[in-house]
């Protein structure tokens, strides 16, 4: 190490020691600032973790309970949703899926758009024909049941309806409802189904607009035996599904293969941008704290005008003065940050098992958000927060530091 480098390190150690001692010269003021920083960041940490938890759960629910990781359709199905656009050769699709190393399970769905009628009301719905056991393994749909039983292959002409739709139609378990739709030849079909189960998801809109029947029943009525409109596929994780999309598209050139990123662009936006938007909370908090830092440092400079003038008179140059004041600011804010993150973590620790927001169930259901929220802290959260603290602390202390550099030693030594 050169003499110059040795001298720089010695200067920094000295300035660090002086700055640390200066913090505790007025303990009340320093502790007030550090308390404000710690409480603000603790609150921001809790808010962000809950927001990230909601985003993660929304993603999990949409993927695992609805879209799955990847879907396969007839190319014209997503444009017109006509019954005739089916996947005729299901076995070819299944063979291609089994060649994928990350493939887990899949299920077949037959889908028709129609009208549901009860003696008192009616409404438009999407009729989804499913294979009960395969659907259970891919989406765990049976976990949404709140009344009655899940579909069984032992009894034909069963239907599962959502709680919202049951209330609208004024029907319950054992009631008969009529489903009307067109088959592949455009003939209108009307059939009575028995309500054997009622489900409730996190979305009231989904509950009102979807009914579930046996795929064998719907295929028979539509004239699409052995065919399906949709193949929902589950992979080991969502990222591998995106990679498998291109390979499956090449293996199945006559079909439309879409991963969850193409099926739900709004979910992609929520996942990619949502977490960043949440940091606006921290930025707003730091903007407010910046004024506190600015005020505190201006008071420090004002009170120590005589002292700073004396230091300049005996040889403390502007660079060292600037570094000393910056170190004071950074040490106070970083100490407050450390305490705040610790407080936030301690508060969140018992809440990791879930925060029950059941009292907001109706409002949350309108947006498809579950009432039980599990806070999530992303790995880069601490790094991002500390970076923001350093940036805002530096910016907030620039003006007080500039004021200190303008002090005239000749005038300052006369200040008492």
C-alpha positions in Angstrom: 0.0 0.0 0.0 1.3 3.4 -1.0 1.7 6.3 1.5 -1.0 8.2 -0.3 -3.5 5.3 0.1 -2.5 4.9 3.7 -3.2 8.6 4.4 -6.6 8.4 2.7 -7.6 5.5 4.9 -6.4 7.3 8.0 -8.4 10.3 7.1 -11.5 8.2 6.5 -11.1 6.4 9.8 -10.8 9.8 11.6 -13.8 11.3 9.8 -15.9 8.2 10.5 -15.0 8.4 14.2 -15.8 12.1 14.4 -19.1 11.7 12.5 -20.2 8.8 14.8 -19.4 10.9 17.9 -21.3 13.9 16.5 -24.4 11.8 16.1 -24.7 11.3 19.9 -24.0 14.9 20.8 -27.7 15.5 20.6 -29.2 12.1 21.3 -32.8 13.3 21.3 -32.6 14.7 17.8 -30.7 11.8 16.4 -33.0 9.2 17.9 -36.1 11.1 16.6 -34.7 10.9 13.1 -33.7 7.3 13.4 -37.1 6.4 14.9 -38.9 8.1 12.0 -36.8 6.2 9.5 -37.3 2.9 11.2 -41.0 3.2 11.7 -41.5 4.4 8.1 -39.5 1.6 6.6 -41.1 -1.0 8.9 -44.6 0.1 7.6 -43.4 0.1 4.0 -41.9 -3.4 4.4 -45.2 -4.7 5.8 -47.2 -3.0 3.0 -44.9 -4.3 0.2 -44.8 -7.9 1.6 -48.6 -8.0 1.7 -48.8 -6.6 -1.9 -46.3 -9.1 -3.1 -48.2 -11.8 -1.3 -51.4 -10.9 -3.1 -49.6 -10.9 -6.5 -48.1 -14.3 -5.8 -51.4 -15.8 -4.7 -53.3 -14.2 -7.6 -50.7 -15.8 -10.0 -51.0 -19.2 -8.3 -54.8 -19.2 -8.3 -55.1 -18.1 -12.0 -52.5 -20.7 -13.1 -53.3 -23.6 -10.9 -57.1 -23.2 -10.7 -57.9 -22.0 -14.2 -55.4 -21.7 -17.1 -52.8 -24.2 -15.9 -49.3 -23.7 -17.3 -50.1 -24.3 -21.0 -53.1 -24.9 -23.1 -53.6 -26.4 -26.6 -56.6 -25.5 -28.9 -57.7 -25.6 -32.5 -56.2 -22.5 -34.2 -59.7 -21.0 -34.7 -61.1 -21.8 -31.3 -59.8 -18.7 -29.5 -61.2 -16.5 -32.3 -64.7 -17.8 -32.6 -65.3 -20.2 -29.8 -67.5 -22.4 -32.0 -68.2 -26.0 -31.0 -66.9 -27.4 -34.3 -63.3 -26.3 -33.7 -62.1 -29.3 -31.7 -58.9 -31.2 -31.3 -59.8 -34.3 -33.3 -56.6 -36.4 -32.6 -56.2 -36.1 -28.8 -53.7 -39.1 -28.8 -51.2 -37.1 -30.9 -51.3 -34.3 -28.4 -50.8 -36.8 -25.5 -47.8 -38.4 -27.3 -46.1 -35.0 -27.8 -46.7 -34.1 -24.1 -45.1 -37.3 -22.8 -41.8 -36.4 -24.7 -41.4 -33.2 -22.6 -39.1 -33.8 -19.7 -40.8 -31.2 -17.5 -44.4 -32.5 -18.2 -46.4 -33.6 -15.2 -50.1 -34.0 -16.0 -52.8 -32.8 -18.4 -56.6 -32.8 -18.6 -59.1 -32.6 -21.5 -62.0 -30.1 -21.6 -65.0 -29.8 -23.8 -66.4 -26.3 -23.8 -69.7 -24.7 -25.0 -71.2 -21.3 -24.6 -74.9 -21.3 -23.6 -77.7 -20.3 -21.4 -78.6 -21.6 -18.0 -82.2 -21.5 -16.8 -84.0 -22.0 -13.6 -87.7 -21.6 -12.8 -87.0 -18.0 -11.6 -84.0 -16.7 -13.6 -81.5 -17.3 -16.4 -78.1 -16.2 -17.5 -75.2 -16.7 -20.0 -72.6 -19.2 -19.0 -69.7 -21.2 -20.3 -70.3 -24.9 -20.0 -67.2 -26.7 -19.2 -67.1 -30.5 -19.6 -64.4 -32.1 -17.5 -63.0 -35.5 -16.6 -63.3 -35.3 -12.7 -60.1 -37.2 -11.8 -57.9 -35.6 -14.4 -59.2 -32.1 -13.6 -58.6 -32.7 -9.9 -54.9 -33.6 -10.6 -54.3 -30.6 -12.8 -56.2 -27.7 -11.1 -57.4 -29.2 -7.8 -60.8 -27.9 -8.7 -62.5 -30.1 -6.1 -60.9 -28.0 -3.3 -63.3 -25.2 -4.3 -66.4 -27.2 -3.3 -68.4 -25.6 -0.5 -71.6 -27.6 -0.7 -72.5 -31.0 -2.1 -70.1 -33.3 -3.8 -67.6 -33.1 -6.6 -68.5 -34.6 -10.0 -68.7 -38.4 -10.2 -68.6 -40.6 -13.3 -71.2 -42.9 -11.7 -74.1 -40.6 -12.2 -74.8 -38.8 -15.5 -76.2 -35.3 -16.1 -74.7 -33.7 -13.0 -73.7 -30.0 -12.8 -71.5 -27.9 -10.5 -72.4 -24.2 -10.2 -70.8 -21.3 -8.4 -72.2 -19.8 -5.3 -72.9 -16.5 -7.1 -74.8 -18.2 -9.8 -76.8 -20.3 -7.3 -77.9 -17.2 -5.6 -78.8 -15.6 -8.9 -80.9 -18.6 -10.1 -82.3 -19.2 -6.6 -81.4 -22.9 -6.7 -79.6 -25.3 -4.3 -78.4 -28.9 -4.1 -80.8 -31.3 -5.8 -82.4 -28.5 -8.0 -82.8 -29.0 -11.7 -81.5 -26.4 -14.2 -81.6 -26.4 -17.9 -78.6 -25.8 -20.1 -79.2 -24.6 -23.6 -76.5 -24.5 -26.3 -75.8 -25.4 -30.0 -74.1 -28.5 -31.2 -71.5 -28.7 -34.0 -74.3 -28.8 -36.6 -75.8 -25.6 -35.1 -78.8 -27.4 -33.6 -80.1 -26.0 -30.3 -79.8 -28.5 -27.5 -81.5 -28.1 -24.2 -80.9 -30.6 -21.4 -81.8 -30.7 -17.7 -79.0 -31.2 -15.2 -79.1 -31.9 -11.5 -77.1 -29.6 -9.2 -74.9 -31.9 -7.1 -72.4 -29.4 -5.9 -71.7 -25.7 -5.4 -68.2 -24.2 -5.6 -66.8 -20.9 -4.6 -63.6 -19.4 -6.1 -61.9 -16.1 -5.2 -63.7 -14.4 -8.2 -67.5 -13.8 -8.1 -67.4 -13.2 -11.8 -65.9 -16.6 -12.5 -68.5 -18.3 -10.2 -71.4 -16.6 -12.0 -70.2 -17.4 -15.5 -69.0 -21.0 -15.4 -70.7 -24.3 -14.8 -69.1 -27.7 -14.9 -70.5 -31.0 -16.2 -69.1 -34.4 -17.1 -67.2 -34.2 -20.4 -68.8 -37.5 -21.5 -72.2 -35.9 -21.1 -71.3 -32.8 -23.0 -69.5 -34.6 -25.8 -72.6 -36.8 -26.3 -74.9 -33.8 -26.5 -72.5 -31.9 -28.8 -71.7 -34.9 -31.1 -68.0 -34.6 -30.3 -67.2 -38.0 -28.8 -63.5 -38.6 -28.4 -62.6 -35.0 -29.0 -61.8 -32.0 -26.9 -61.7 -28.2 -27.2 -58.9 -27.7 -24.8 -56.0 -29.5 -23.3 -54.7 -28.0 -20.1 -51.2 -29.0 -19.2 -49.3 -28.8 -15.9 -45.4 -28.7 -15.9 -42.9 -28.8 -13.0 -42.9 -25.0 -13.0 -44.2 -22.1 -15.1 -40.8 -21.2 -16.6 -40.4 -24.6 -18.1 -43.8 -24.4 -19.6 -42.8 -21.2 -21.5 -39.7 -23.1 -22.8 -41.8 -26.1 -23.8 -44.2 -23.9 -25.8 -42.0 -23.6 -28.9 -41.1 -27.3 -28.9 -44.8 -28.4 -28.7 -45.8 -25.8 -31.3 -43.3 -27.5 -33.7 -44.5 -31.0 -32.8 -48.2 -30.0 -33.2 -48.1 -27.6 -36.2 -51.9 -27.8 -36.9 -52.8 -26.8 -33.3 -52.4 -23.6 -31.3 -50.1 -24.0 -28.3 -50.1 -21.2 -25.7 -48.2 -20.9 -22.4 -49.7 -18.9 -19.6 -47.8 -15.8 -20.7 -49.8 -15.7 -23.9 -53.0 -16.8 -22.3 -53.0 -14.1 -19.7 -51.0 -11.0 -20.7 -52.5 -9.1 -17.8 -51.1 -11.6 -15.4 -47.7 -11.2 -17.0 -48.0 -7.5 -16.6 -49.0 -7.9 -13.0 -46.1 -10.2 -12.2 -43.5 -8.2 -14.1 -44.5 -4.7 -13.1 -46.6 -5.1 -10.0 -43.7 -5.7 -7.6 -41.9 -2.6 -8.9 -45.0 -0.5 -8.5 -45.2 -1.5 -4.9 -41.8 0.2 -4.3 -43.7 3.5 -4.9 -44.7 3.1 -1.2 -41.1 3.1 -0.1 -40.2 6.0 -2.4 -43.1 8.1 -1.0 -42.0 7.2 2.6 -38.4 8.2 1.7 -39.5 11.5 0.2 -41.3 12.4 3.4 -38.2 11.3 5.5 -36.0 13.3 3.2 -37.5 16.5 4.5 -36.8 15.3 8.0 -33.2 14.6 7.1 -32.9 17.9 5.4 -34.3 19.8 8.4 -32.1 17.8 10.9 -28.9 18.4 9.0 -29.7 22.2 8.6 -30.1 22.4 12.3 -26.8 20.6 12.9 -25.0 23.0 10.5 -26.6 26.0 12.1 -25.7 24.9 15.7 -22.2 24.0 14.7 -21.3 27.1 12.7 -18.7 28.2 15.2 -17.2 24.7 15.3 -17.1 24.2 11.6 -15.5 27.6 11.2 -12.8 26.6 13.7 -12.2 23.3 11.9 -11.8 25.1 8.6 -9.4 27.6 10.2 -7.1 24.9 11.4 -7.0 23.1 8.0 -10.1 21.0 7.5 -10.7 21.4 3.8 -14.1 21.4 2.0 -13.8 17.8 0.8 -13.3 16.5 4.4 -16.1 18.7 5.7 -18.5 17.4 3.0 -17.5 13.7 3.7 -18.0 14.2 7.5 -21.5 15.6 7.1 -22.4 12.9 4.6 -21.2 10.2 7.0 -23.3 11.6 9.8 -26.4 11.5 7.6 -25.7 8.0 6.3 -25.0 6.6 9.7 -28.2 7.9 11.2 -30.4 6.7 8.3 -28.7 3.3 8.0 -29.0 2.7 11.8 -32.7 3.6 11.5 -33.0 1.4 8.4 -31.5 -1.6 10.1 -33.8 -1.2 13.1 -36.8 -0.6 10.8 -36.2 -3.8 8.8 -35.7 -5.8 12.0 -39.0 -4.4 13.4 -40.8 -5.2 10.1 -39.4 -8.7 10.0 -40.5 -9.3 13.6 -44.0 -8.1 12.9 -44.3 -10.2 9.8 -42.8 -13.4 11.4 -46.1 -14.5 13.1 -48.1 -13.3 10.0 -46.4 -15.6 7.6 -49.0 -18.2 8.3 -51.6 -15.9 6.7 -53.5 -12.7 7.3 -57.3 -13.2 7.3 -59.1 -10.5 5.4 -62.5 -12.2 5.5 -64.2 -9.0 6.5 -63.3 -7.7 3.0 -64.3 -10.9 1.2 -67.0 -9.3 -1.0 -64.7 -6.5 -2.2 -61.7 -8.8 -2.7 -63.8 -11.4 -4.6 -64.7 -8.7 -7.2 -61.0 -8.5 -8.1 -60.3 -12.2 -7.8 -58.1 -11.8 -4.7 -58.2 -14.4 -1.9 -59.2 -13.4 1.7 -56.2 -15.1 3.2 -53.0 -13.2 2.3 -49.6 -14.7 2.9 -46.9 -12.0 3.0 -43.9 -12.5 0.7 -40.5 -10.8 1.0 -38.5 -11.1 -2.3 -34.8 -11.8 -2.0 -33.8 -8.5 -3.5 -36.1 -6.4 -1.2 -33.4 -5.6 1.3 -30.9 -4.6 -1.3 -33.4 -2.3 -3.0 -34.5 -0.6 0.2 -30.9 0.0 1.3 -30.1 1.5 -2.2 -33.1 3.8 -1.9 -32.1 4.9 1.6 -28.6 5.7 0.4 -29.7 7.7 -2.6 -32.4 9.7 -0.7 -30.1 10.3 2.3 -27.3 11.6 0.0 -29.7 13.9 -1.9 -31.3 15.2 1.2 -28.0 16.1 2.8 -26.6 17.9 -0.2 -28.1 21.3 0.6 -27.0 21.3 4.3 -23.5 20.2 3.2 -23.4 23.0 0.7 -24.4 25.5 3.4 -21.6 24.2 5.6 -19.1 24.6 2.8 -20.1 28.3 2.4 -19.2 29.1 6.0 -16.5 31.8 6.3 -14.0 30.9 9.0 -13.4 34.5 9.9 -17.2 35.1 10.5 -17.9 31.7 12.0 -15.3 32.0 14.8 -17.2 35.1 16.1 -20.5 33.2 16.3 -21.2 32.0 19.9 
